[in-house]
Amino acid sequence: MKNFPSFTRPNLSERSYNDSRSYISVQSMGRTIFLTPDVITFLEGEGNYTFIYTNNGKKYLVSKTLKSLAEQLSAKFLRVHKSYLVNADYVVERLEDDRMLKLSCGKEVVVSRRKIKEVSGLLDHTNLIRISA
């Protein structure tokens, strides 16, 4: 019997990433894609599933709740509604007395009545245009 030199296989948990929580993995057409938070414009939750929208116009479906994804993402993501998590970097204007946020992709996201003051306070440091209807 032939002897092979021993080799060590790196343990996956020993791999060093900049931040293991800094990306979200999604399945698309049989491939795994890693999305970094800076390319995500907003997330839309529907039960146990979440649609992730990116700045290049793509939409991905993941089988995770919006709450679990919100825990993974940075503080620049705002929970503006039960069904929406928005990246503050992509908000371009506030509409209808802060009840609606317009994103750079053109999508308009509703802000829940209970979150208006909180969202307005967080976005006040930026120079966003307010348009009243």
C-alpha positions as CSV (number, residue, x, y, z in Angstrom):
1,M,0.0,0.0,0.0
2,K,1.3,3.4,-1.0
3,N,1.6,6.1,1.7
4,F,0.5,9.6,0.9
5,P,2.0,12.5,2.7
6,S,-0.4,13.9,5.2
7,F,-2.0,17.2,4.4
8,T,-4.2,19.5,6.4
9,R,-7.4,20.9,5.1
10,P,-8.3,24.4,6.2
11,N,-11.3,24.5,8.5
12,L,-14.0,26.6,7.0
13,S,-14.6,28.3,10.3
14,E,-10.9,29.5,10.3
15,R,-11.3,31.4,7.1
16,S,-11.0,35.1,7.7
17,Y,-13.5,37.4,6.1
18,N,-13.5,41.1,6.7
19,D,-16.9,40.7,8.4
20,S,-18.8,37.5,8.2
21,R,-22.0,39.5,8.6
22,S,-21.2,42.1,5.9
23,Y,-22.9,40.3,3.0
24,I,-26.1,38.4,2.3
25,S,-25.9,35.2,0.2
26,V,-28.7,34.6,-2.4
27,Q,-29.3,31.9,-4.9
28,S,-29.8,32.9,-8.4
29,M,-29.9,30.6,-11.4
30,G,-28.1,27.8,-9.6
31,R,-25.3,30.1,-8.4
32,T,-24.7,31.7,-5.0
33,I,-24.3,35.4,-5.1
34,F,-23.0,37.5,-2.2
35,L,-24.6,40.9,-1.9
36,T,-22.8,43.6,0.1
37,P,-25.0,46.1,1.9
38,D,-23.8,49.0,-0.3
39,V,-25.5,47.6,-3.4
40,I,-28.9,46.9,-1.7
41,T,-31.4,49.7,-2.1
42,F,-34.2,48.2,-0.1
43,L,-35.8,45.0,1.1
44,E,-39.4,44.0,1.0
45,G,-40.7,41.3,3.3
46,E,-43.6,38.9,2.6
47,G,-44.0,36.5,5.5
48,N,-41.0,34.2,5.7
49,Y,-39.6,35.5,2.4
50,T,-37.9,38.7,1.5
51,F,-37.3,40.4,-1.9
52,I,-33.9,42.1,-2.1
53,Y,-33.6,45.0,-4.6
54,T,-30.2,46.2,-5.7
55,N,-28.9,49.4,-7.2
56,N,-28.5,47.8,-10.7
57,G,-32.2,47.0,-10.8
58,K,-32.1,43.3,-9.9
59,K,-34.5,41.6,-7.5
60,Y,-33.7,38.5,-5.5
61,L,-35.9,36.3,-3.4
62,V,-34.5,34.8,-0.2
63,S,-36.2,32.5,2.3
64,K,-35.4,34.6,5.3
65,T,-37.6,37.0,7.3
66,L,-37.1,40.7,7.0
67,K,-36.3,40.8,10.8
68,S,-33.4,38.3,10.5
69,L,-31.9,40.2,7.5
70,A,-32.3,43.5,9.5
71,E,-30.1,42.0,12.2
72,Q,-27.4,41.3,9.6
73,L,-27.4,44.7,8.1
74,S,-25.8,48.0,9.3
75,A,-27.5,50.9,11.0
76,K,-27.9,52.8,7.7
77,F,-30.8,50.4,6.9
78,L,-34.0,51.8,8.3
79,R,-37.1,49.8,9.2
80,V,-39.7,52.2,7.8
81,H,-42.6,49.8,7.7
82,K,-43.6,46.3,8.7
83,S,-42.7,45.2,5.2
84,Y,-39.9,47.5,4.2
85,L,-36.2,48.0,5.2
86,V,-34.6,50.9,3.3
87,N,-30.9,51.8,2.8
88,A,-30.7,55.5,3.8
89,D,-28.0,56.1,1.2
90,Y,-30.6,55.6,-1.6
91,V,-33.3,57.9,-0.3
92,V,-33.6,60.9,-2.6
93,E,-36.7,62.7,-1.3
94,R,-39.5,62.5,1.2
95,L,-43.1,62.9,-0.1
96,E,-46.5,63.5,1.4
97,D,-45.4,64.9,4.8
98,D,-42.8,62.2,5.2
99,R,-45.3,59.3,4.6
100,M,-43.5,58.2,1.5
101,L,-39.8,57.9,0.6
102,K,-38.6,58.0,-3.0
103,L,-35.5,56.0,-3.7
104,S,-32.9,56.5,-6.4
105,C,-34.2,53.5,-8.3
106,G,-37.6,55.3,-8.7
107,K,-39.5,53.1,-6.2
108,E,-41.6,54.8,-3.6
109,V,-41.8,53.2,-0.2
110,V,-44.6,53.8,2.4
111,V,-43.5,54.9,5.9
112,S,-45.8,53.5,8.6
113,R,-47.7,56.1,10.6
114,R,-45.9,55.1,13.8
115,K,-42.4,55.4,12.3
116,I,-42.8,58.8,10.7
117,K,-41.1,60.8,13.5
118,E,-38.3,58.2,13.9
119,V,-37.5,58.1,10.2
120,S,-37.7,61.9,9.8
121,G,-35.3,62.3,12.7
122,L,-32.8,59.9,11.2
123,L,-33.1,61.5,7.7
124,D,-33.0,65.1,8.9
125,H,-29.2,65.2,8.9
126,T,-29.2,64.8,5.1
127,N,-30.4,67.5,2.7
128,L,-33.4,65.6,1.3
129,I,-36.2,67.5,-0.4
130,R,-39.6,67.5,1.2
131,I,-42.6,67.6,-1.1
132,S,-46.0,68.0,0.5
133,A,-49.0,66.8,-1.5
